[in-house]
C-alpha cells in the first residue's frame, strides 16, 4: 500500500493495519495530521492514532462496530432462514450444517449447565457463532478489504473485530453482568455477599476471603476479554508480517498458517462459549 508520500515502510505498514478508523469529537485546539487546528467548540470527525486517543471515552471504532454488526446480522439472517425453511425429510447442506452447530452447542450446555434457564443455550449459540464469524475475518488476505476501502476514500479499516480489545471487553462485560445478575437472583443479595465473604476459610477470615473471591470474580471478564483478544491479535500480526515478505514467500507461509489458524479461530470461539456456560453454572450453584 502507498501513503501520500510514497510506499509505506514496514513499520508504517504494520501500524496502518493495526489502526482503527475512529469517530468522535476532537477538542478545541487539537492539531490534526494535516496541520489544521480544531476550532472553537471542537468537532465531530473521523480520526486515527493519536487523534483518536484525544477523543476520549465516547469515541467509537467504526470498523470494529460496523463489521461486528454486519456479521451479527449475517448470523441472524442465516439461522432464521434455515429455521423458517427447515424440512423434516432429508435436510439440505445448509440446514444440516446449522443443525450440527445447534446440536453441538446444546450438548455442551446440557453437559455443563444443570439448571433450568431457557436463555443459556441461545446465549451460548450466539457467542459461539458470532465470535467464530468475527474470527474468520482473519482468514481474508490482509490487504484486500483495506485496499477496497482506500479506493473509496477510507484510509483505515481493521476487519477483524476480535483484534480490538474494546470488542472483546464489551462481550466479556456483558457476560459478567449476567453472572452478577443471576448470582443475586438465585441466592439473594445476602447469599451472594455471604459467598464472597465467608468462603473458603469461614467468617473469621472475612478480609482474606473477600480478597480471594473478588480477585477470582474480576478475573472472569478480564480473562475472557484478554484471551480472545491476545490470540486473535497475535494471529493477525503474523498475517501482516507474512504480507511484508516477497510474493513467493507469502504463499509458502500464509497457506499453512491459515490452515492452522482455522483451528485457532474455532477454538477461541469454543473456549469463550464454554467458559460462559461454566460461569453461568457457577452463578446458579450454592457453595
Buried (B, 14 or more C-beta within 10 A) or exposed (E): BEEEEEEBEEEEBBBBBBBBBBBBBBEEEBEBEEEEEBEEEBBEBBBBBEBBEBBEEEBBBBBBBBBBEBBBEEBEEBBEEBEEEEEEEEBEEEBEEBEEBBEBBEEBBEEBBEEEBEEBBEBBBBBBBBBBBBBBBBBEBBBEBBEEBBEEEBBBBBBBBBBBBBBBBBBBBBBBEBBEEBBBEBBEEEBBBBBBBBBEEEEEBEEEBBEBBEEEBEEBBEEBBBBBBBBBBEBBBBBBBBBEEEEEEBEEBBEEBBEEBEEBBBEBBBBBBBBBBEBBBBBBEEE
